[in-house]
Amino acid sequence: MTTDHTSRDRSTARILGVFLAVLSIPVLIGGFSSVETIDLALSTAAGAALLLAAAVLMIYGSRGRSKQAGKR
């Protein structure tokens, strides 16, 4: 049983997940264009963390979606 707040929270999580995924692209590109090894390692780790957070948010956001589509 989902409420209006749950539906809103899941939509917000999906949107935030897409935003973080888009944000991770320039971070990864900047990391691979760096000269020093430590810059490459830190930027790659930051980009991977952003992608992981984006994936978690998008999975959480889409988890209750299929159940709601059947009820409409």
mmCIF file of the N, C-alpha and C atoms, coordinates in Angstrom:
data_MODEL
# 
_entry.id   MODEL 
# 
loop_
_atom_site.group_PDB 
_atom_site.id 
_atom_site.type_symbol 
_atom_site.label_atom_id 
_atom_site.label_alt_id 
_atom_site.label_comp_id 
_atom_site.label_asym_id 
_atom_site.label_entity_id 
_atom_site.label_seq_id 
_atom_site.pdbx_PDB_ins_code 
_atom_site.Cartn_x 
_atom_site.Cartn_y 
_atom_site.Cartn_z 
_atom_site.occupancy 
_atom_site.B_iso_or_equiv 
_atom_site.pdbx_formal_charge 
_atom_site.auth_seq_id 
_atom_site.auth_comp_id 
_atom_site.auth_asym_id 
_atom_site.auth_atom_id 
_atom_site.pdbx_PDB_model_num 
ATOM 1   N N  . MET A 1 1  ? 0.845  -1.170 0.000   1.00 0.00 ? 1  MET A N  1 
ATOM 2   C CA . MET A 1 1  ? 0.000  0.000  0.000   1.00 0.00 ? 1  MET A CA 1 
ATOM 3   C C  . MET A 1 1  ? 0.895  1.240  0.000   1.00 0.00 ? 1  MET A C  1 
ATOM 4   N N  . THR A 1 2  ? 0.760  2.040  -1.020  1.00 0.00 ? 2  THR A N  1 
ATOM 5   C CA . THR A 1 2  ? 1.569  3.245  -1.111  1.00 0.00 ? 2  THR A CA 1 
ATOM 6   C C  . THR A 1 2  ? 0.690  4.469  -0.923  1.00 0.00 ? 2  THR A C  1 
ATOM 7   N N  . THR A 1 3  ? 1.259  5.459  -0.323  1.00 0.00 ? 3  THR A N  1 
ATOM 8   C CA . THR A 1 3  ? 0.554  6.716  -0.142  1.00 0.00 ? 3  THR A CA 1 
ATOM 9   C C  . THR A 1 3  ? 1.038  7.721  -1.167  1.00 0.00 ? 3  THR A C  1 
ATOM 10  N N  . ASP A 1 4  ? 0.435  8.881  -1.163  1.00 0.00 ? 4  ASP A N  1 
ATOM 11  C CA . ASP A 1 4  ? 0.865  9.941  -2.074  1.00 0.00 ? 4  ASP A CA 1 
ATOM 12  C C  . ASP A 1 4  ? 2.290  10.376 -1.767  1.00 0.00 ? 4  ASP A C  1 
ATOM 13  N N  . HIS A 1 5  ? 2.652  10.363 -0.491  1.00 0.00 ? 5  HIS A N  1 
ATOM 14  C CA . HIS A 1 5  ? 4.002  10.758 -0.107  1.00 0.00 ? 5  HIS A CA 1 
ATOM 15  C C  . HIS A 1 5  ? 5.031  9.752  -0.607  1.00 0.00 ? 5  HIS A C  1 
ATOM 16  N N  . THR A 1 6  ? 4.712  8.480  -0.549  1.00 0.00 ? 6  THR A N  1 
ATOM 17  C CA . THR A 1 6  ? 5.630  7.454  -1.032  1.00 0.00 ? 6  THR A CA 1 
ATOM 18  C C  . THR A 1 6  ? 5.830  7.587  -2.529  1.00 0.00 ? 6  THR A C  1 
ATOM 19  N N  . SER A 1 7  ? 4.767  7.820  -3.241  1.00 0.00 ? 7  SER A N  1 
ATOM 20  C CA . SER A 1 7  ? 4.856  8.000  -4.685  1.00 0.00 ? 7  SER A CA 1 
ATOM 21  C C  . SER A 1 7  ? 5.703  9.223  -5.027  1.00 0.00 ? 7  SER A C  1 
ATOM 22  N N  . ARG A 1 8  ? 5.497  10.288 -4.305  1.00 0.00 ? 8  ARG A N  1 
ATOM 23  C CA . ARG A 1 8  ? 6.281  11.506 -4.522  1.00 0.00 ? 8  ARG A CA 1 
ATOM 24  C C  . ARG A 1 8  ? 7.751  11.270 -4.204  1.00 0.00 ? 8  ARG A C  1 
ATOM 25  N N  . ASP A 1 9  ? 8.031  10.557 -3.114  1.00 0.00 ? 9  ASP A N  1 
ATOM 26  C CA . ASP A 1 9  ? 9.409  10.276 -2.725  1.00 0.00 ? 9  ASP A CA 1 
ATOM 27  C C  . ASP A 1 9  ? 10.114 9.418  -3.768  1.00 0.00 ? 9  ASP A C  1 
ATOM 28  N N  . ARG A 1 10 ? 9.402  8.449  -4.324  1.00 0.00 ? 10 ARG A N  1 
ATOM 29  C CA . ARG A 1 10 ? 10.005 7.596  -5.348  1.00 0.00 ? 10 ARG A CA 1 
ATOM 30  C C  . ARG A 1 10 ? 10.272 8.383  -6.623  1.00 0.00 ? 10 ARG A C  1 
ATOM 31  N N  . SER A 1 11 ? 9.388  9.280  -6.986  1.00 0.00 ? 11 SER A N  1 
ATOM 32  C CA . SER A 1 11 ? 9.626  10.125 -8.161  1.00 0.00 ? 11 SER A CA 1 
ATOM 33  C C  . SER A 1 11 ? 10.822 11.037 -7.944  1.00 0.00 ? 11 SER A C  1 
ATOM 34  N N  . THR A 1 12 ? 10.934 11.588 -6.751  1.00 0.00 ? 12 THR A N  1 
ATOM 35  C CA . THR A 1 12 ? 12.067 12.444 -6.425  1.00 0.00 ? 12 THR A CA 1 
ATOM 36  C C  . THR A 1 12 ? 13.368 11.647 -6.459  1.00 0.00 ? 12 THR A C  1 
ATOM 37  N N  . ALA A 1 13 ? 13.346 10.427 -5.981  1.00 0.00 ? 13 ALA A N  1 
ATOM 38  C CA . ALA A 1 13 ? 14.544 9.584  -5.985  1.00 0.00 ? 13 ALA A CA 1 
ATOM 39  C C  . ALA A 1 13 ? 14.978 9.270  -7.420  1.00 0.00 ? 13 ALA A C  1 
ATOM 40  N N  . ARG A 1 14 ? 14.016 8.991  -8.302  1.00 0.00 ? 14 ARG A N  1 
ATOM 41  C CA . ARG A 1 14 ? 14.349 8.734  -9.702  1.00 0.00 ? 14 ARG A CA 1 
ATOM 42  C C  . ARG A 1 14 ? 14.992 9.955  -10.345 1.00 0.00 ? 14 ARG A C  1 
ATOM 43  N N  . ILE A 1 15 ? 14.417 11.121 -10.118 1.00 0.00 ? 15 ILE A N  1 
ATOM 44  C CA . ILE A 1 15 ? 14.954 12.350 -10.706 1.00 0.00 ? 15 ILE A CA 1 
ATOM 45  C C  . ILE A 1 15 ? 16.348 12.635 -10.163 1.00 0.00 ? 15 ILE A C  1 
ATOM 46  N N  . LEU A 1 16 ? 16.542 12.467 -8.866  1.00 0.00 ? 16 LEU A N  1 
ATOM 47  C CA . LEU A 1 16 ? 17.848 12.698 -8.262  1.00 0.00 ? 16 LEU A CA 1 
ATOM 48  C C  . LEU A 1 16 ? 18.874 11.685 -8.773  1.00 0.00 ? 16 LEU A C  1 
ATOM 49  N N  . GLY A 1 17 ? 18.455 10.454 -8.995  1.00 0.00 ? 17 GLY A N  1 
ATOM 50  C CA . GLY A 1 17 ? 19.346 9.442  -9.549  1.00 0.00 ? 17 GLY A CA 1 
ATOM 51  C C  . GLY A 1 17 ? 19.815 9.789  -10.951 1.00 0.00 ? 17 GLY A C  1 
ATOM 52  N N  . VAL A 1 18 ? 18.911 10.280 -11.773 1.00 0.00 ? 18 VAL A N  1 
ATOM 53  C CA . VAL A 1 18 ? 19.292 10.702 -13.124 1.00 0.00 ? 18 VAL A CA 1 
ATOM 54  C C  . VAL A 1 18 ? 20.257 11.883 -13.052 1.00 0.00 ? 18 VAL A C  1 
ATOM 55  N N  . PHE A 1 19 ? 19.995 12.822 -12.161 1.00 0.00 ? 19 PHE A N  1 
ATOM 56  C CA . PHE A 1 19 ? 20.872 13.978 -11.997 1.00 0.00 ? 19 PHE A CA 1 
ATOM 57  C C  . PHE A 1 19 ? 22.277 13.545 -11.592 1.00 0.00 ? 19 PHE A C  1 
ATOM 58  N N  . LEU A 1 20 ? 22.385 12.628 -10.646 1.00 0.00 ? 20 LEU A N  1 
ATOM 59  C CA . LEU A 1 20 ? 23.705 12.167 -10.207 1.00 0.00 ? 20 LEU A CA 1 
ATOM 60  C C  . LEU A 1 20 ? 24.424 11.391 -11.308 1.00 0.00 ? 20 LEU A C  1 
ATOM 61  N N  . ALA A 1 21 ? 23.670 10.639 -12.105 1.00 0.00 ? 21 ALA A N  1 
ATOM 62  C CA . ALA A 1 21 ? 24.295 9.905  -13.208 1.00 0.00 ? 21 ALA A CA 1 
ATOM 63  C C  . ALA A 1 21 ? 24.867 10.870 -14.243 1.00 0.00 ? 21 ALA A C  1 
ATOM 64  N N  . VAL A 1 22 ? 24.120 11.922 -14.547 1.00 0.00 ? 22 VAL A N  1 
ATOM 65  C CA . VAL A 1 22 ? 24.610 12.923 -15.499 1.00 0.00 ? 22 VAL A CA 1 
ATOM 66  C C  . VAL A 1 22 ? 25.800 13.669 -14.909 1.00 0.00 ? 22 VAL A C  1 
ATOM 67  N N  . LEU A 1 23 ? 25.761 13.946 -13.616 1.00 0.00 ? 23 LEU A N  1 
ATOM 68  C CA . LEU A 1 23 ? 26.847 14.656 -12.952 1.00 0.00 ? 23 LEU A CA 1 
ATOM 69  C C  . LEU A 1 23 ? 28.134 13.825 -12.916 1.00 0.00 ? 23 LEU A C  1 
ATOM 70  N N  . SER A 1 24 ? 28.017 12.520 -12.893 1.00 0.00 ? 24 SER A N  1 
ATOM 71  C CA . SER A 1 24 ? 29.211 11.675 -12.822 1.00 0.00 ? 24 SER A CA 1 
ATOM 72  C C  . SER A 1 24 ? 29.977 11.646 -14.140 1.00 0.00 ? 24 SER A C  1 
ATOM 73  N N  . ILE A 1 25 ? 29.333 11.956 -15.244 1.00 0.00 ? 25 ILE A N  1 
ATOM 74  C CA . ILE A 1 25 ? 29.998 11.901 -16.553 1.00 0.00 ? 25 ILE A CA 1 
ATOM 75  C C  . ILE A 1 25 ? 31.177 12.878 -16.640 1.00 0.00 ? 25 ILE A C  1 
ATOM 76  N N  . PRO A 1 26 ? 30.982 14.188 -16.341 1.00 0.00 ? 26 PRO A N  1 
ATOM 77  C CA . PRO A 1 26 ? 32.148 15.080 -16.408 1.00 0.00 ? 26 PRO A CA 1 
ATOM 78  C C  . PRO A 1 26 ? 33.212 14.767 -15.349 1.00 0.00 ? 26 PRO A C  1 
ATOM 79  N N  . VAL A 1 27 ? 32.802 14.214 -14.223 1.00 0.00 ? 27 VAL A N  1 
ATOM 80  C CA . VAL A 1 27 ? 33.788 13.840 -13.202 1.00 0.00 ? 27 VAL A CA 1 
ATOM 81  C C  . VAL A 1 27 ? 34.689 12.726 -13.728 1.00 0.00 ? 27 VAL A C  1 
ATOM 82  N N  . LEU A 1 28 ? 34.100 11.733 -14.372 1.00 0.00 ? 28 LEU A N  1 
ATOM 83  C CA . LEU A 1 28 ? 34.897 10.642 -14.932 1.00 0.00 ? 28 LEU A CA 1 
ATOM 84  C C  . LEU A 1 28 ? 35.757 11.113 -16.103 1.00 0.00 ? 28 LEU A C  1 
ATOM 85  N N  . ILE A 1 29 ? 35.210 11.968 -16.962 1.00 0.00 ? 29 ILE A N  1 
ATOM 86  C CA . ILE A 1 29 ? 35.990 12.495 -18.085 1.00 0.00 ? 29 ILE A CA 1 
ATOM 87  C C  . ILE A 1 29 ? 37.169 13.314 -17.573 1.00 0.00 ? 29 ILE A C  1 
ATOM 88  N N  . GLY A 1 30 ? 36.931 14.137 -16.565 1.00 0.00 ? 30 GLY A N  1 
ATOM 89  C CA . GLY A 1 30 ? 38.011 14.925 -15.981 1.00 0.00 ? 30 GLY A CA 1 
ATOM 90  C C  . GLY A 1 30 ? 39.071 14.058 -15.332 1.00 0.00 ? 30 GLY A C  1 
ATOM 91  N N  . GLY A 1 31 ? 38.660 12.966 -14.749 1.00 0.00 ? 31 GLY A N  1 
ATOM 92  C CA . GLY A 1 31 ? 39.619 12.063 -14.124 1.00 0.00 ? 31 GLY A CA 1 
ATOM 93  C C  . GLY A 1 31 ? 40.509 11.381 -15.137 1.00 0.00 ? 31 GLY A C  1 
ATOM 94  N N  . PHE A 1 32 ? 39.939 10.956 -16.253 1.00 0.00 ? 32 PHE A N  1 
ATOM 95  C CA . PHE A 1 32 ? 40.742 10.267 -17.251 1.00 0.00 ? 32 PHE A CA 1 
ATOM 96  C C  . PHE A 1 32 ? 41.636 11.215 -18.039 1.00 0.00 ? 32 PHE A C  1 
ATOM 97  N N  . SER A 1 33 ? 41.341 12.510 -18.002 1.00 0.00 ? 33 SER A N  1 
ATOM 98  C CA . SER A 1 33 ? 42.203 13.459 -18.704 1.00 0.00 ? 33 SER A CA 1 
ATOM 99  C C  . SER A 1 33 ? 43.261 14.064 -17.779 1.00 0.00 ? 33 SER A C  1 
ATOM 100 N N  . SER A 1 34 ? 43.328 13.601 -16.539 1.00 0.00 ? 34 SER A N  1 
ATOM 101 C CA . SER A 1 34 ? 44.308 14.151 -15.601 1.00 0.00 ? 34 SER A CA 1 
ATOM 102 C C  . SER A 1 34 ? 45.696 13.589 -15.877 1.00 0.00 ? 34 SER A C  1 
ATOM 103 N N  . VAL A 1 35 ? 46.693 14.316 -15.418 1.00 0.00 ? 35 VAL A N  1 
ATOM 104 C CA . VAL A 1 35 ? 48.082 13.946 -15.674 1.00 0.00 ? 35 VAL A CA 1 
ATOM 105 C C  . VAL A 1 35 ? 48.635 13.068 -14.556 1.00 0.00 ? 35 VAL A C  1 
ATOM 106 N N  . GLU A 1 36 ? 48.342 13.413 -13.320 1.00 0.00 ? 36 GLU A N  1 
ATOM 107 C CA . GLU A 1 36 ? 48.910 12.685 -12.197 1.00 0.00 ? 36 GLU A CA 1 
ATOM 108 C C  . GLU A 1 36 ? 48.048 11.487 -11.805 1.00 0.00 ? 36 GLU A C  1 
ATOM 109 N N  . THR A 1 37 ? 48.685 10.488 -11.256 1.00 0.00 ? 37 THR A N  1 
ATOM 110 C CA . THR A 1 37 ? 48.008 9.242  -10.901 1.00 0.00 ? 37 THR A CA 1 
ATOM 111 C C  . THR A 1 37 ? 47.003 9.439  -9.768  1.00 0.00 ? 37 THR A C  1 
ATOM 112 N N  . ILE A 1 38 ? 47.342 10.257 -8.793  1.00 0.00 ? 38 ILE A N  1 
ATOM 113 C CA . ILE A 1 38 ? 46.437 10.455 -7.662  1.00 0.00 ? 38 ILE A CA 1 
ATOM 114 C C  . ILE A 1 38 ? 45.157 11.159 -8.114  1.00 0.00 ? 38 ILE A C  1 
ATOM 115 N N  . ASP A 1 39 ? 45.279 12.076 -9.062  1.00 0.00 ? 39 ASP A N  1 
ATOM 116 C CA . ASP A 1 39 ? 44.092 12.744 -9.601  1.00 0.00 ? 39 ASP A CA 1 
ATOM 117 C C  . ASP A 1 39 ? 43.198 11.753 -10.334 1.00 0.00 ? 39 ASP A C  1 
ATOM 118 N N  . LEU A 1 40 ? 43.825 10.869 -11.082 1.00 0.00 ? 40 LEU A N  1 
ATOM 119 C CA . LEU A 1 40 ? 43.075 9.832  -11.795 1.00 0.00 ? 40 LEU A CA 1 
ATOM 120 C C  . LEU A 1 40 ? 42.339 8.927  -10.813 1.00 0.00 ? 40 LEU A C  1 
ATOM 121 N N  . ALA A 1 41 ? 43.029 8.512  -9.754  1.00 0.00 ? 41 ALA A N  1 
ATOM 122 C CA . ALA A 1 41 ? 42.426 7.606  -8.780  1.00 0.00 ? 41 ALA A CA 1 
ATOM 123 C C  . ALA A 1 41 ? 41.270 8.274  -8.027  1.00 0.00 ? 41 ALA A C  1 
ATOM 124 N N  . LEU A 1 42 ? 41.479 9.509  -7.600  1.00 0.00 ? 42 LEU A N  1 
ATOM 125 C CA . LEU A 1 42 ? 40.425 10.202 -6.840  1.00 0.00 ? 42 LEU A CA 1 
ATOM 126 C C  . LEU A 1 42 ? 39.214 10.522 -7.696  1.00 0.00 ? 42 LEU A C  1 
ATOM 127 N N  . SER A 1 43 ? 39.440 10.964 -8.922  1.00 0.00 ? 43 SER A N  1 
ATOM 128 C CA . SER A 1 43 ? 38.311 11.290 -9.797  1.00 0.00 ? 43 SER A CA 1 
ATOM 129 C C  . SER A 1 43 ? 37.542 10.039 -10.207 1.00 0.00 ? 43 SER A C  1 
ATOM 130 N N  . THR A 1 44 ? 38.262 8.961  -10.432 1.00 0.00 ? 44 THR A N  1 
ATOM 131 C CA . THR A 1 44 ? 37.588 7.706  -10.773 1.00 0.00 ? 44 THR A CA 1 
ATOM 132 C C  . THR A 1 44 ? 36.771 7.195  -9.589  1.00 0.00 ? 44 THR A C  1 
ATOM 133 N N  . ALA A 1 45 ? 37.320 7.296  -8.404  1.00 0.00 ? 45 ALA A N  1 
ATOM 134 C CA . ALA A 1 45 ? 36.576 6.868  -7.216  1.00 0.00 ? 45 ALA A CA 1 
ATOM 135 C C  . ALA A 1 45 ? 35.344 7.750  -6.988  1.00 0.00 ? 45 ALA A C  1 
ATOM 136 N N  . ALA A 1 46 ? 35.491 9.049  -7.186  1.00 0.00 ? 46 ALA A N  1 
ATOM 137 C CA . ALA A 1 46 ? 34.349 9.952  -7.010  1.00 0.00 ? 46 ALA A CA 1 
ATOM 138 C C  . ALA A 1 46 ? 33.272 9.691  -8.065  1.00 0.00 ? 46 ALA A C  1 
ATOM 139 N N  . GLY A 1 47 ? 33.688 9.467  -9.298  1.00 0.00 ? 47 GLY A N  1 
ATOM 140 C CA . GLY A 1 47 ? 32.723 9.156  -10.354 1.00 0.00 ? 47 GLY A CA 1 
ATOM 141 C C  . GLY A 1 47 ? 32.004 7.841  -10.109 1.00 0.00 ? 47 GLY A C  1 
ATOM 142 N N  . ALA A 1 48 ? 32.754 6.852  -9.629  1.00 0.00 ? 48 ALA A N  1 
ATOM 143 C CA . ALA A 1 48 ? 32.135 5.560  -9.319  1.00 0.00 ? 48 ALA A CA 1 
ATOM 144 C C  . ALA A 1 48 ? 31.149 5.684  -8.161  1.00 0.00 ? 48 ALA A C  1 
ATOM 145 N N  . ALA A 1 49 ? 31.500 6.482  -7.162  1.00 0.00 ? 49 ALA A N  1 
ATOM 146 C CA . ALA A 1 49 ? 30.588 6.685  -6.030  1.00 0.00 ? 49 ALA A CA 1 
ATOM 147 C C  . ALA A 1 49 ? 29.314 7.393  -6.482  1.00 0.00 ? 49 ALA A C  1 
ATOM 148 N N  . LEU A 1 50 ? 29.450 8.368  -7.369  1.00 0.00 ? 50 LEU A N  1 
ATOM 149 C CA . LEU A 1 50 ? 28.268 9.051  -7.894  1.00 0.00 ? 50 LEU A CA 1 
ATOM 150 C C  . LEU A 1 50 ? 27.388 8.098  -8.698  1.00 0.00 ? 50 LEU A C  1 
ATOM 151 N N  . LEU A 1 51 ? 28.015 7.250  -9.514  1.00 0.00 ? 51 LEU A N  1 
ATOM 152 C CA . LEU A 1 51 ? 27.238 6.278  -10.289 1.00 0.00 ? 51 LEU A CA 1 
ATOM 153 C C  . LEU A 1 51 ? 26.546 5.259  -9.394  1.00 0.00 ? 51 LEU A C  1 
ATOM 154 N N  . LEU A 1 52 ? 27.214 4.836  -8.343  1.00 0.00 ? 52 LEU A N  1 
ATOM 155 C CA . LEU A 1 52 ? 26.604 3.896  -7.407  1.00 0.00 ? 52 LEU A CA 1 
ATOM 156 C C  . LEU A 1 52 ? 25.406 4.525  -6.704  1.00 0.00 ? 52 LEU A C  1 
ATOM 157 N N  . ALA A 1 53 ? 25.569 5.760  -6.246  1.00 0.00 ? 53 ALA A N  1 
ATOM 158 C CA . ALA A 1 53 ? 24.458 6.458  -5.597  1.00 0.00 ? 53 ALA A CA 1 
ATOM 159 C C  . ALA A 1 53 ? 23.300 6.656  -6.569  1.00 0.00 ? 53 ALA A C  1 
ATOM 160 N N  . ALA A 1 54 ? 23.620 6.966  -7.824  1.00 0.00 ? 54 ALA A N  1 
ATOM 161 C CA . ALA A 1 54 ? 22.574 7.136  -8.839  1.00 0.00 ? 54 ALA A CA 1 
ATOM 162 C C  . ALA A 1 54 ? 21.821 5.833  -9.075  1.00 0.00 ? 54 ALA A C  1 
ATOM 163 N N  . ALA A 1 55 ? 22.555 4.736  -9.142  1.00 0.00 ? 55 ALA A N  1 
ATOM 164 C CA . ALA A 1 55 ? 21.910 3.438  -9.364  1.00 0.00 ? 55 ALA A CA 1 
ATOM 165 C C  . ALA A 1 55 ? 20.992 3.073  -8.206  1.00 0.00 ? 55 ALA A C  1 
ATOM 166 N N  . VAL A 1 56 ? 21.446 3.300  -6.991  1.00 0.00 ? 56 VAL A N  1 
ATOM 167 C CA . VAL A 1 56 ? 20.624 2.983  -5.819  1.00 0.00 ? 56 VAL A CA 1 
ATOM 168 C C  . VAL A 1 56 ? 19.347 3.821  -5.819  1.00 0.00 ? 56 VAL A C  1 
ATOM 169 N N  . LEU A 1 57 ? 19.472 5.098  -6.111  1.00 0.00 ? 57 LEU A N  1 
ATOM 170 C CA . LEU A 1 57 ? 18.295 5.964  -6.117  1.00 0.00 ? 57 LEU A CA 1 
ATOM 171 C C  . LEU A 1 57 ? 17.328 5.590  -7.240  1.00 0.00 ? 57 LEU A C  1 
ATOM 172 N N  . MET A 1 58 ? 17.853 5.259  -8.410  1.00 0.00 ? 58 MET A N  1 
ATOM 173 C CA . MET A 1 58 ? 16.962 4.889  -9.516  1.00 0.00 ? 58 MET A CA 1 
ATOM 174 C C  . MET A 1 58 ? 16.278 3.550  -9.257  1.00 0.00 ? 58 MET A C  1 
ATOM 175 N N  . ILE A 1 59 ? 16.995 2.618  -8.640  1.00 0.00 ? 59 ILE A N  1 
ATOM 176 C CA . ILE A 1 59 ? 16.360 1.332  -8.300  1.00 0.00 ? 59 ILE A CA 1 
ATOM 177 C C  . ILE A 1 59 ? 15.279 1.539  -7.253  1.00 0.00 ? 59 ILE A C  1 
ATOM 178 N N  . TYR A 1 60 ? 15.571 2.348  -6.230  1.00 0.00 ? 60 TYR A N  1 
ATOM 179 C CA . TYR A 1 60 ? 14.561 2.635  -5.208  1.00 0.00 ? 60 TYR A CA 1 
ATOM 180 C C  . TYR A 1 60 ? 13.357 3.342  -5.830  1.00 0.00 ? 60 TYR A C  1 
ATOM 181 N N  . GLY A 1 61 ? 13.610 4.256  -6.729  1.00 0.00 ? 61 GLY A N  1 
ATOM 182 C CA . GLY A 1 61 ? 12.522 5.015  -7.346  1.00 0.00 ? 61 GLY A CA 1 
ATOM 183 C C  . GLY A 1 61 ? 11.649 4.184  -8.253  1.00 0.00 ? 61 GLY A C  1 
ATOM 184 N N  . SER A 1 62 ? 12.226 3.198  -8.904  1.00 0.00 ? 62 SER A N  1 
ATOM 185 C CA . SER A 1 62 ? 11.439 2.395  -9.829  1.00 0.00 ? 62 SER A CA 1 
ATOM 186 C C  . SER A 1 62 ? 10.890 1.124  -9.192  1.00 0.00 ? 62 SER A C  1 
ATOM 187 N N  . ARG A 1 63 ? 11.208 0.868  -7.939  1.00 0.00 ? 63 ARG A N  1 
ATOM 188 C CA . ARG A 1 63 ? 10.790 -0.366 -7.272  1.00 0.00 ? 63 ARG A CA 1 
ATOM 189 C C  . ARG A 1 63 ? 9.279  -0.487 -7.137  1.00 0.00 ? 63 ARG A C  1 
ATOM 190 N N  . GLY A 1 64 ? 8.592  0.545  -6.750  1.00 0.00 ? 64 GLY A N  1 
ATOM 191 C CA . GLY A 1 64 ? 7.151  0.476  -6.566  1.00 0.00 ? 64 GLY A CA 1 
ATOM 192 C C  . GLY A 1 64 ? 6.355  0.894  -7.767  1.00 0.00 ? 64 GLY A C  1 
ATOM 193 N N  . ARG A 1 65 ? 7.035  1.185  -8.856  1.00 0.00 ? 65 ARG A N  1 
ATOM 194 C CA . ARG A 1 65 ? 6.362  1.708  -10.029 1.00 0.00 ? 65 ARG A CA 1 
ATOM 195 C C  . ARG A 1 65 ? 5.487  0.683  -10.737 1.00 0.00 ? 65 ARG A C  1 
ATOM 196 N N  . SER A 1 66 ? 5.951  -0.555 -10.858 1.00 0.00 ? 66 SER A N  1 
ATOM 197 C CA . SER A 1 66 ? 5.194  -1.565 -11.599 1.00 0.00 ? 66 SER A CA 1 
ATOM 198 C C  . SER A 1 66 ? 3.896  -1.936 -10.877 1.00 0.00 ? 66 SER A C  1 
ATOM 199 N N  . LYS A 1 67 ? 3.899  -1.915 -9.561  1.00 0.00 ? 67 LYS A N  1 
ATOM 200 C CA . LYS A 1 67 ? 2.692  -2.212 -8.811  1.00 0.00 ? 67 LYS A CA 1 
ATOM 201 C C  . LYS A 1 67 ? 1.642  -1.121 -8.982  1.00 0.00 ? 67 LYS A C  1 
ATOM 202 N N  . GLN A 1 68 ? 2.088  0.124  -9.059  1.00 0.00 ? 68 GLN A N  1 
ATOM 203 C CA . GLN A 1 68 ? 1.159  1.238  -9.227  1.00 0.00 ? 68 GLN A CA 1 
ATOM 204 C C  . GLN A 1 68 ? 0.577  1.246  -10.640 1.00 0.00 ? 68 GLN A C  1 
ATOM 205 N N  . ALA A 1 69 ? 1.355  0.855  -11.635 1.00 0.00 ? 69 ALA A N  1 
ATOM 206 C CA . ALA A 1 69 ? 0.869  0.873  -13.011 1.00 0.00 ? 69 ALA A CA 1 
ATOM 207 C C  . ALA A 1 69 ? -0.265 -0.124 -13.197 1.00 0.00 ? 69 ALA A C  1 
ATOM 208 N N  . GLY A 1 70 ? -0.235 -1.242 -12.479 1.00 0.00 ? 70 GLY A N  1 
ATOM 209 C CA . GLY A 1 70 ? -1.297 -2.233 -12.598 1.00 0.00 ? 70 GLY A CA 1 
ATOM 210 C C  . GLY A 1 70 ? -2.595 -1.801 -11.939 1.00 0.00 ? 70 GLY A C  1 
ATOM 211 N N  . LYS A 1 71 ? -2.534 -0.909 -10.971 1.00 0.00 ? 71 LYS A N  1 
ATOM 212 C CA . LYS A 1 71 ? -3.716 -0.474 -10.253 1.00 0.00 ? 71 LYS A CA 1 
ATOM 213 C C  . LYS A 1 71 ? -4.473 0.629  -10.986 1.00 0.00 ? 71 LYS A C  1 
ATOM 214 N N  . ARG A 1 72 ? -3.814 1.283  -11.931 1.00 0.00 ? 72 ARG A N  1 
ATOM 215 C CA . ARG A 1 72 ? -4.472 2.388  -12.638 1.00 0.00 ? 72 ARG A CA 1 
ATOM 216 C C  . ARG A 1 72 ? -5.405 1.933  -13.681 1.00 0.00 ? 72 ARG A C  1 
# 
